[in-house]
Amino acid sequence: MYKFVVFILLLIAIPAGMKAQPVTVGGIDYLTLVDAFDDINAGNLTGDIVLEIVGSFSQGKAVLYPSGYLGNSDYTSITIYPTGSGYTISGNVTGPLIE
């Protein structure tokens, strides 16, 4: 009974056709690199950070500051890679999409 109830709740919480968020960091899902970079810049993600691109998305300008630049960020390395092929990152910005 419990498994059935959990399954029903998941169906209610995740509408049909909805995918997982396109950027994942250590089990945390983000809508864009902007959101992930904001968490990194704020110091919420630290150490060796691995960003997995798991789908296509559109975003604004994503800015990643050096570790310690804003006083809170503290990372040693950042790896960004796609988990599949054919993904696109797009946006309507002036200048670079990822800085």
N, C-alpha and C positions, 0 to 999 in steps of 0.2 A: 504493500500500500504506500509506503513512504516513497519508494522510487517512482511510483506512478505520479504522486503529487508533485515531486520535484520536477519531473518531466513536463507536467502541465504548466507549472510556473515558468519554466524556461521557454515554453512555447508562447506564453503570454508576454514575457519580457523581450523576446527576440522575434519580431514579426517575420513571416515567411519571406525569403529572398534577401534578407539582411545579412551581410557578411560581417566577419570580425573586423576590427579597425585595421587600417592598412599599415600602421607602424607599431611594432612591438619591441619593448625593451624589458628584458627580464620578467616577462609575464604581465607587464603593464601595457595596455593598449592605448594608442594615440590616434587621433584623426589625421594629423599631419606631422611633418618634421618640425614645423613651427612650435607645436605643442610639446614635442619631445625636447627640442632645444630650450624652450622656456623652463622646463623642469630641470634640465642640466644646468642652465645658467643660474637658476635659483638655489642650486645645491641639493636638490631633492634626489638626484641620481649621482653617485660618486664612484670612484675607482675606475676599473676597466669596464667601459660601457659598450654594449653591443646592440645596435639598432637593426632590426630585421624589417625589411620592406616586404610586406605580405600581400600587397595589392596596389592598384593605381589610385591616385588621388590628386586633387588640385589644392593649392595653398597660396598663401601670401609669401612674402620674403622671409626666409628662415635664417636667423643670425645666430651663430654659435660663437661665444666669446672664449678666449683662452682661460684655462683653469686659473682661478683666483682673481680674474679680472674684475668681477663685480663684488668680490669679497666673500661670496657664498659658494661659487662653483669650485668643485674639488674633484677633478678626474685625472687619471693617468693616461688613458687612451680611449679613443672612440672608433669603433669599427661600424661601418654602415654597409649592408649588403642586401641584395634582393634574394628572396627564398624561392623565386621562380623566374620565369621569363615572360616578356611581353608587358611588364608593368610600366606605367608612365607617371611621371611627376610633372604636373603642369601648373601654371599660374599666370595671372595677368599683372605683372609687376614691372616697374622701371628699374633696370639694372639686373644684377644677378638674382636668380631664384633662391640659391643657397649660398650664403656667405660665411 
